[in-house]
Amino acid sequence: EATVRNAANAGAVVDAIVDAGGDALQVNSVTPFILNAAGATASARENAVKNARTKAISYAKLLGVRLSNVMTLVEGSAPSFERPVYALDKSAEGNTVVDLGQQEVTVTVTVKWSIR
């Protein structure tokens, strides 16, 4: 098992492992994951709350009211069962190209404000 912290280096790491293992080596899978999932989630949460507030202020202005206190805040998330397609291929330069797709962290919030 190997952990590659920079996705751009994944192909070179696969090449080095294959070179070291020779013909007896078999690569069973390449699985991307987020090293700092807590940080990514915190950032997504902050953005979700900012977006909710911006939208609420916009609606309040349209309705001629002002936002007051937050009455409820519910964070929702659903697991993503979507698996990106990973590709291993040899480029013209001879290095293995590893396409890990993209990982995305999303947070959804529903906020209810009192109005005045």
BADREN-733752 format. One record per residue: residue number from 1; residue in one letter; z, y, x of N, C-alpha, C in turn. Coordinates in steps of 0.2 Angstrom, whole numbers, plus 5000, padded with zeros to 4 digits. Example, Ala and Ser with C-alpha at 12.3 -4.5 7.8 and 13.67 -1.06 7.14 Angstrom:
BEGIN
@gupa->1; rovo->A; n.w->5039; n.v->4972; n.u->5066; ca.w->5039; ca.v->4978; ca.u->5062; c.w->5039; c.v->4984; c.u->5066
@gupa->2; rovo->S; n.w->5035; n.v->4989; n.u->5064; ca.w->5036; ca.v->4995; ca.u->5068; c.w->5039; c.v->5000; c.u->5064
// end
This chain:
BEGIN
@gupa->1; rovo->E; n.w->5000; n.v->4994; n.u->5004; ca.w->5000; ca.v->5000; ca.u->5000; c.w->5000; c.v->5006; c.u->5004
@gupa->2; rovo->A; n.w->4996; n.v->5011; n.u->5003; ca.w->4996; ca.v->5017; ca.u->5006; c.w->4996; c.v->5023; c.u->5002
@gupa->3; rovo->T; n.w->4999; n.v->5028; n.u->5003; ca.w->4999; ca.v->5035; ca.u->4999; c.w->4996; c.v->5040; c.u->5003
@gupa->4; rovo->V; n.w->4991; n.v->5043; n.u->5000; ca.w->4987; ca.v->5048; ca.u->5003; c.w->4989; c.v->5055; c.u->5000
@gupa->5; rovo->R; n.w->4992; n.v->5059; n.u->5003; ca.w->4994; ca.v->5065; ca.u->5000; c.w->4989; c.v->5071; c.u->4999
@gupa->6; rovo->N; n.w->4983; n.v->5070; n.u->5003; ca.w->4977; ca.v->5075; ca.u->5002; c.w->4971; c.v->5071; c.u->4999
@gupa->7; rovo->A; n.w->4969; n.v->5072; n.u->4993; ca.w->4964; ca.v->5068; ca.u->4990; c.w->4957; c.v->5068; c.u->4995
@gupa->8; rovo->A; n.w->4956; n.v->5074; n.u->4998; ca.w->4950; ca.v->5075; ca.u->5002; c.w->4950; c.v->5070; c.u->5008
@gupa->9; rovo->N; n.w->4956; n.v->5067; n.u->5010; ca.w->4956; ca.v->5062; ca.u->5015; c.w->4956; c.v->5055; c.u->5013
@gupa->10; rovo->A; n.w->4956; n.v->5054; n.u->5007; ca.w->4956; ca.v->5047; ca.u->5004; c.w->4950; c.v->5043; c.u->5007
@gupa->11; rovo->G; n.w->4944; n.v->5045; n.u->5007; ca.w->4939; ca.v->5041; ca.u->5010; c.w->4940; c.v->5039; c.u->5017
@gupa->12; rovo->A; n.w->4942; n.v->5044; n.u->5021; ca.w->4944; ca.v->5042; ca.u->5028; c.w->4949; c.v->5037; c.u->5029
@gupa->13; rovo->V; n.w->4955; n.v->5038; n.u->5025; ca.w->4960; ca.v->5033; ca.u->5025; c.w->4958; c.v->5026; c.u->5023
@gupa->14; rovo->V; n.w->4954; n.v->5025; n.u->5017; ca.w->4951; ca.v->5019; ca.u->5015; c.w->4947; c.v->5016; c.u->5021
@gupa->15; rovo->D; n.w->4942; n.v->5020; n.u->5024; ca.w->4938; ca.v->5018; ca.u->5030; c.w->4943; c.v->5015; c.u->5036
@gupa->16; rovo->A; n.w->4948; n.v->5019; n.u->5037; ca.w->4953; ca.v->5016; ca.u->5043; c.w->4956; c.v->5010; c.u->5041
@gupa->17; rovo->I; n.w->4958; n.v->5009; n.u->5035; ca.w->4962; ca.v->5003; ca.u->5033; c.w->4957; c.v->4997; c.u->5033
@gupa->18; rovo->V; n.w->4951; n.v->4998; n.u->5030; ca.w->4945; ca.v->4993; ca.u->5030; c.w->4944; c.v->4991; c.u->5037
@gupa->19; rovo->D; n.w->4943; n.v->4996; n.u->5042; ca.w->4941; ca.v->4995; ca.u->5049; c.w->4947; c.v->4990; c.u->5052
@gupa->20; rovo->A; n.w->4953; n.v->4992; n.u->5050; ca.w->4959; ca.v->4988; ca.u->5053; c.w->4959; c.v->4981; c.u->5050
@gupa->21; rovo->G; n.w->4958; n.v->4981; n.u->5044; ca.w->4959; ca.v->4974; ca.u->5041; c.w->4953; c.v->4970; c.u->5042
@gupa->22; rovo->G; n.w->4947; n.v->4972; n.u->5043; ca.w->4941; ca.v->4968; ca.u->5044; c.w->4939; c.v->4965; c.u->5037
@gupa->23; rovo->D; n.w->4935; n.v->4960; n.u->5038; ca.w->4932; ca.v->4956; ca.u->5032; c.w->4937; c.v->4953; c.u->5028
@gupa->24; rovo->A; n.w->4943; n.v->4952; n.u->5030; ca.w->4948; ca.v->4949; ca.u->5026; c.w->4952; c.v->4954; c.u->5021
@gupa->25; rovo->L; n.w->4950; n.v->4960; n.u->5022; ca.w->4953; ca.v->4965; ca.u->5018; c.w->4950; c.v->4966; c.u->5011
@gupa->26; rovo->Q; n.w->4954; n.v->4966; n.u->5006; ca.w->4951; ca.v->4968; ca.u->4999; c.w->4955; c.v->4974; c.u->4996
@gupa->27; rovo->V; n.w->4951; n.v->4979; n.u->4994; ca.w->4954; ca.v->4984; ca.u->4991; c.w->4954; c.v->4983; c.u->4983
@gupa->28; rovo->N; n.w->4960; n.v->4982; n.u->4980; ca.w->4961; ca.v->4980; ca.u->4973; c.w->4960; c.v->4986; c.u->4969
@gupa->29; rovo->S; n.w->4963; n.v->4992; n.u->4971; ca.w->4963; ca.v->4998; ca.u->4966; c.w->4965; c.v->5004; c.u->4970
@gupa->30; rovo->V; n.w->4962; n.v->5009; n.u->4968; ca.w->4964; ca.v->5016; ca.u->4970; c.w->4967; c.v->5020; c.u->4964
@gupa->31; rovo->T; n.w->4973; n.v->5022; n.u->4964; ca.w->4976; ca.v->5025; ca.u->4959; c.w->4979; c.v->5032; c.u->4960
@gupa->32; rovo->P; n.w->4976; n.v->5037; n.u->4957; ca.w->4979; ca.v->5044; ca.u->4959; c.w->4985; c.v->5045; c.u->4955
@gupa->33; rovo->F; n.w->4990; n.v->5049; n.u->4958; ca.w->4996; ca.v->5051; ca.u->4954; c.w->4998; c.v->5058; c.u->4957
@gupa->34; rovo->I; n.w->5002; n.v->5061; n.u->4953; ca.w->5004; ca.v->5068; ca.u->4955; c.w->5010; c.v->5067; c.u->4959
@gupa->35; rovo->L; n.w->5010; n.v->5070; n.u->4965; ca.w->5016; ca.v->5069; ca.u->4969; c.w->5022; c.v->5074; c.u->4967
@gupa->36; rovo->N; n.w->5021; n.v->5079; n.u->4964; ca.w->5026; ca.v->5084; ca.u->4962; c.w->5025; c.v->5085; c.u->4954
@gupa->37; rovo->A; n.w->5026; n.v->5079; n.u->4950; ca.w->5025; ca.v->5079; ca.u->4943; c.w->5030; c.v->5084; c.u->4940
@gupa->38; rovo->A; n.w->5036; n.v->5084; n.u->4942; ca.w->5041; ca.v->5089; ca.u->4939; c.w->5039; c.v->5096; c.u->4940
@gupa->39; rovo->G; n.w->5037; n.v->5098; n.u->4946; ca.w->5034; ca.v->5105; ca.u->4947; c.w->5028; c.v->5107; c.u->4943
@gupa->40; rovo->A; n.w->5024; n.v->5102; n.u->4942; ca.w->5018; ca.v->5103; ca.u->4938; c.w->5020; c.v->5104; c.u->4930
@gupa->41; rovo->T; n.w->5025; n.v->5100; n.u->4928; ca.w->5027; ca.v->5100; ca.u->4921; c.w->5031; c.v->5107; c.u->4920
@gupa->42; rovo->A; n.w->5035; n.v->5109; n.u->4925; ca.w->5038; ca.v->5115; ca.u->4924; c.w->5033; c.v->5121; c.u->4923
@gupa->43; rovo->S; n.w->5028; n.v->5121; n.u->4928; ca.w->5023; ca.v->5126; ca.u->4927; c.w->5019; c.v->5126; c.u->4921
@gupa->44; rovo->A; n.w->5017; n.v->5120; n.u->4918; ca.w->5014; ca.v->5119; ca.u->4912; c.w->5018; c.v->5121; c.u->4906
@gupa->45; rovo->R; n.w->5025; n.v->5120; n.u->4907; ca.w->5030; ca.v->5122; ca.u->4901; c.w->5030; c.v->5130; c.u->4901
@gupa->46; rovo->E; n.w->5031; n.v->5133; n.u->4907; ca.w->5031; ca.v->5140; ca.u->4907; c.w->5025; c.v->5143; c.u->4904
@gupa->47; rovo->N; n.w->5019; n.v->5141; n.u->4906; ca.w->5012; ca.v->5143; ca.u->4903; c.w->5012; c.v->5142; c.u->4896
@gupa->48; rovo->A; n.w->5015; n.v->5136; n.u->4893; ca.w->5014; ca.v->5135; ca.u->4886; c.w->5019; c.v->5140; c.u->4882
@gupa->49; rovo->V; n.w->5025; n.v->5142; n.u->4885; ca.w->5029; ca.v->5146; ca.u->4882; c.w->5026; c.v->5153; c.u->4882
@gupa->50; rovo->K; n.w->5023; n.v->5155; n.u->4887; ca.w->5020; ca.v->5162; ca.u->4888; c.w->5014; c.v->5162; c.u->4883
@gupa->51; rovo->N; n.w->5010; n.v->5157; n.u->4882; ca.w->5005; ca.v->5157; ca.u->4877; c.w->5007; c.v->5158; c.u->4870
@gupa->52; rovo->A; n.w->5013; n.v->5154; n.u->4869; ca.w->5015; ca.v->5154; ca.u->4862; c.w->5018; c.v->5161; c.u->4860
@gupa->53; rovo->R; n.w->5021; n.v->5164; n.u->4865; ca.w->5024; ca.v->5171; ca.u->4864; c.w->5018; c.v->5176; c.u->4863
@gupa->54; rovo->T; n.w->5013; n.v->5176; n.u->4867; ca.w->5007; ca.v->5180; ca.u->4867; c.w->5004; c.v->5180; c.u->4860
@gupa->55; rovo->K; n.w->5003; n.v->5173; n.u->4857; ca.w->5000; ca.v->5172; ca.u->4851; c.w->5004; c.v->5175; c.u->4845
@gupa->56; rovo->A; n.w->5011; n.v->5174; n.u->4846; ca.w->5016; ca.v->5176; ca.u->4841; c.w->5016; c.v->5183; c.u->4840
@gupa->57; rovo->I; n.w->5016; n.v->5187; n.u->4846; ca.w->5015; ca.v->5194; ca.u->4846; c.w->5009; c.v->5197; c.u->4843
@gupa->58; rovo->S; n.w->5004; n.v->5193; n.u->4844; ca.w->4997; ca.v->5195; ca.u->4841; c.w->4997; c.v->5195; c.u->4833
@gupa->59; rovo->Y; n.w->5000; n.v->5189; n.u->4831; ca.w->5001; ca.v->5188; ca.u->4824; c.w->5005; c.v->5193; c.u->4821
@gupa->60; rovo->A; n.w->5011; n.v->5194; n.u->4824; ca.w->5016; ca.v->5199; ca.u->4821; c.w->5013; c.v->5206; c.u->4821
@gupa->61; rovo->K; n.w->5009; n.v->5208; n.u->4826; ca.w->5005; ca.v->5215; ca.u->4825; c.w->5001; c.v->5215; c.u->4819
@gupa->62; rovo->L; n.w->4997; n.v->5209; n.u->4818; ca.w->4992; ca.v->5209; ca.u->4813; c.w->4996; c.v->5209; c.u->4806
@gupa->63; rovo->L; n.w->5002; n.v->5206; n.u->4806; ca.w->5006; ca.v->5206; ca.u->4799; c.w->5010; c.v->5212; c.u->4799
@gupa->64; rovo->G; n.w->5010; n.v->5217; n.u->4804; ca.w->5015; ca.v->5223; ca.u->4803; c.w->5022; c.v->5221; c.u->4804
@gupa->65; rovo->V; n.w->5024; n.v->5216; n.u->4807; ca.w->5031; ca.v->5214; ca.u->4808; c.w->5032; c.v->5214; c.u->4816
@gupa->66; rovo->R; n.w->5039; n.v->5213; n.u->4817; ca.w->5041; ca.v->5212; ca.u->4824; c.w->5044; c.v->5206; c.u->4825
@gupa->67; rovo->L; n.w->5043; n.v->5203; n.u->4831; ca.w->5047; ca.v->5196; ca.u->4833; c.w->5054; c.v->5198; c.u->4834
@gupa->68; rovo->S; n.w->5058; n.v->5193; n.u->4832; ca.w->5066; ca.v->5194; ca.u->4833; c.w->5068; c.v->5188; c.u->4838
@gupa->69; rovo->N; n.w->5073; n.v->5185; n.u->4836; ca.w->5075; ca.v->5179; ca.u->4840; c.w->5071; c.v->5173; c.u->4839
@gupa->70; rovo->V; n.w->5071; n.v->5168; n.u->4844; ca.w->5068; ca.v->5162; ca.u->4843; c.w->5073; c.v->5157; c.u->4839
@gupa->71; rovo->M; n.w->5070; n.v->5155; n.u->4833; ca.w->5074; ca.v->5150; ca.u->4829; c.w->5074; c.v->5143; c.u->4831
@gupa->72; rovo->T; n.w->5068; n.v->5141; n.u->4833; ca.w->5067; ca.v->5134; ca.u->4836; c.w->5062; c.v->5134; c.u->4841
@gupa->73; rovo->L; n.w->5062; n.v->5129; n.u->4845; ca.w->5057; ca.v->5128; ca.u->4850; c.w->5057; c.v->5120; c.u->4851
@gupa->74; rovo->V; n.w->5051; n.v->5117; n.u->4850; ca.w->5050; ca.v->5110; ca.u->4850; c.w->5045; c.v->5109; c.u->4855
@gupa->75; rovo->E; n.w->5046; n.v->5105; n.u->4860; ca.w->5041; ca.v->5103; ca.u->4865; c.w->5038; c.v->5096; c.u->4863
@gupa->76; rovo->G; n.w->5032; n.v->5096; n.u->4863; ca.w->5028; ca.v->5090; ca.u->4861; c.w->5024; c.v->5087; c.u->4867
@gupa->77; rovo->S; n.w->5024; n.v->5081; n.u->4868; ca.w->5019; ca.v->5078; ca.u->4872; c.w->5017; c.v->5071; c.u->4870
@gupa->78; rovo->A; n.w->5011; n.v->5069; n.u->4872; ca.w->5009; ca.v->5062; ca.u->4870; c.w->5007; c.v->5059; c.u->4876
@gupa->79; rovo->P; n.w->5008; n.v->5053; n.u->4878; ca.w->5006; ca.v->5050; ca.u->4884; c.w->4998; c.v->5049; c.u->4883
@gupa->80; rovo->S; n.w->4995; n.v->5050; n.u->4889; ca.w->4988; ca.v->5050; ca.u->4889; c.w->4986; c.v->5043; c.u->4892
@gupa->81; rovo->F; n.w->4982; n.v->5039; n.u->4888; ca.w->4980; ca.v->5033; ca.u->4889; c.w->4973; c.v->5032; c.u->4892
@gupa->82; rovo->E; n.w->4970; n.v->5038; n.u->4893; ca.w->4964; ca.v->5039; ca.u->4896; c.w->4964; c.v->5038; c.u->4903
@gupa->83; rovo->R; n.w->4960; n.v->5033; n.u->4906; ca.w->4960; ca.v->5032; ca.u->4913; c.w->4953; c.v->5034; c.u->4916
@gupa->84; rovo->P; n.w->4954; n.v->5039; n.u->4921; ca.w->4947; ca.v->5041; ca.u->4923; c.w->4944; c.v->5036; c.u->4927
@gupa->85; rovo->V; n.w->4937; n.v->5037; n.u->4928; ca.w->4933; ca.v->5032; ca.u->4931; c.w->4934; c.v->5034; c.u->4939
@gupa->86; rovo->Y; n.w->4936; n.v->5029; n.u->4943; ca.w->4936; ca.v->5030; ca.u->4950; c.w->4930; c.v->5027; c.u->4953
@gupa->87; rovo->A; n.w->4928; n.v->5030; n.u->4958; ca.w->4922; ca.v->5028; ca.u->4962; c.w->4923; c.v->5028; c.u->4969
@gupa->88; rovo->L; n.w->4921; n.v->5022; n.u->4972; ca.w->4920; ca.v->5021; ca.u->4979; c.w->4913; c.v->5020; c.u->4981
@gupa->89; rovo->D; n.w->4911; n.v->5024; n.u->4986; ca.w->4904; ca.v->5024; ca.u->4987; c.w->4903; c.v->5026; c.u->4995
@gupa->90; rovo->K; n.w->4898; n.v->5024; n.u->4998; ca.w->4897; ca.v->5026; ca.u->5005; c.w->4892; c.v->5032; c.u->5005
@gupa->91; rovo->S; n.w->4894; n.v->5038; n.u->5008; ca.w->4890; ca.v->5044; ca.u->5008; c.w->4884; c.v->5043; c.u->5014
@gupa->92; rovo->A; n.w->4880; n.v->5047; n.u->5014; ca.w->4875; ca.v->5047; ca.u->5020; c.w->4878; c.v->5047; c.u->5026
@gupa->93; rovo->E; n.w->4883; n.v->5051; n.u->5027; ca.w->4887; ca.v->5051; ca.u->5034; c.w->4890; c.v->5045; c.u->5036
@gupa->94; rovo->G; n.w->4891; n.v->5040; n.u->5031; ca.w->4894; ca.v->5034; ca.u->5033; c.w->4902; c.v->5034; c.u->5030
@gupa->95; rovo->N; n.w->4905; n.v->5039; n.u->5028; ca.w->4911; ca.v->5039; ca.u->5026; c.w->4912; c.v->5037; c.u->5019
@gupa->96; rovo->T; n.w->4917; n.v->5033; n.u->5017; ca.w->4918; ca.v->5031; ca.u->5010; c.w->4920; c.v->5037; c.u->5006
@gupa->97; rovo->V; n.w->4917; n.v->5038; n.u->5000; ca.w->4918; ca.v->5044; ca.u->4996; c.w->4922; c.v->5041; c.u->4990
@gupa->98; rovo->V; n.w->4928; n.v->5044; n.u->4990; ca.w->4933; ca.v->5042; ca.u->4984; c.w->4933; c.v->5047; c.u->4979
@gupa->99; rovo->D; n.w->4931; n.v->5046; n.u->4973; ca.w->4931; ca.v->5051; ca.u->4968; c.w->4937; c.v->5049; c.u->4963
@gupa->100; rovo->L; n.w->4943; n.v->5053; n.u->4964; ca.w->4949; ca.v->5051; ca.u->4960; c.w->4949; c.v->5055; c.u->4953
@gupa->101; rovo->G; n.w->4944; n.v->5058; n.u->4951; ca.w->4944; ca.v->5062; ca.u->4945; c.w->4949; c.v->5067; c.u->4946
@gupa->102; rovo->Q; n.w->4952; n.v->5070; n.u->4940; ca.w->4957; ca.v->5075; ca.u->4940; c.w->4963; c.v->5073; c.u->4936
@gupa->103; rovo->Q; n.w->4968; n.v->5075; n.u->4938; ca.w->4974; ca.v->5073; ca.u->4934; c.w->4977; c.v->5080; c.u->4931
@gupa->104; rovo->E; n.w->4979; n.v->5079; n.u->4925; ca.w->4981; ca.v->5085; ca.u->4921; c.w->4988; c.v->5085; c.u->4918
@gupa->105; rovo->V; n.w->4992; n.v->5090; n.u->4919; ca.w->4998; ca.v->5090; ca.u->4916; c.w->4998; c.v->5095; c.u->4910
@gupa->106; rovo->T; n.w->5000; n.v->5093; n.u->4904; ca.w->5000; ca.v->5098; ca.u->4899; c.w->5007; c.v->5097; c.u->4895
@gupa->107; rovo->V; n.w->5009; n.v->5103; n.u->4893; ca.w->5015; ca.v->5104; ca.u->4889; c.w->5013; c.v->5108; c.u->4882
@gupa->108; rovo->T; n.w->5015; n.v->5105; n.u->4877; ca.w->5013; ca.v->5109; ca.u->4870; c.w->5020; c.v->5111; c.u->4867
@gupa->109; rovo->V; n.w->5020; n.v->5117; n.u->4865; ca.w->5027; ca.v->5119; ca.u->4862; c.w->5025; c.v->5122; c.u->4855
@gupa->110; rovo->T; n.w->5030; n.v->5121; n.u->4851; ca.w->5030; ca.v->5125; ca.u->4844; c.w->5036; c.v->5129; c.u->4844
@gupa->111; rovo->V; n.w->5035; n.v->5135; n.u->4843; ca.w->5040; ca.v->5140; ca.u->4843; c.w->5041; c.v->5144; c.u->4836
@gupa->112; rovo->K; n.w->5046; n.v->5144; n.u->4833; ca.w->5047; ca.v->5148; ca.u->4827; c.w->5052; c.v->5154; c.u->4828
@gupa->113; rovo->W; n.w->5049; n.v->5160; n.u->4827; ca.w->5053; ca.v->5166; ca.u->4828; c.w->5055; c.v->5169; c.u->4821
@gupa->114; rovo->S; n.w->5061; n.v->5172; n.u->4821; ca.w->5063; ca.v->5176; ca.u->4815; c.w->5059; c.v->5183; c.u->4816
@gupa->115; rovo->I; n.w->5058; n.v->5186; n.u->4811; ca.w->5054; ca.v->5192; ca.u->4811; c.w->5058; c.v->5198; c.u->4808
@gupa->116; rovo->R; n.w->5057; n.v->5204; n.u->4810; ca.w->5060; ca.v->5210; ca.u->4807; c.w->5056; c.v->5215; c.u->4805
// end
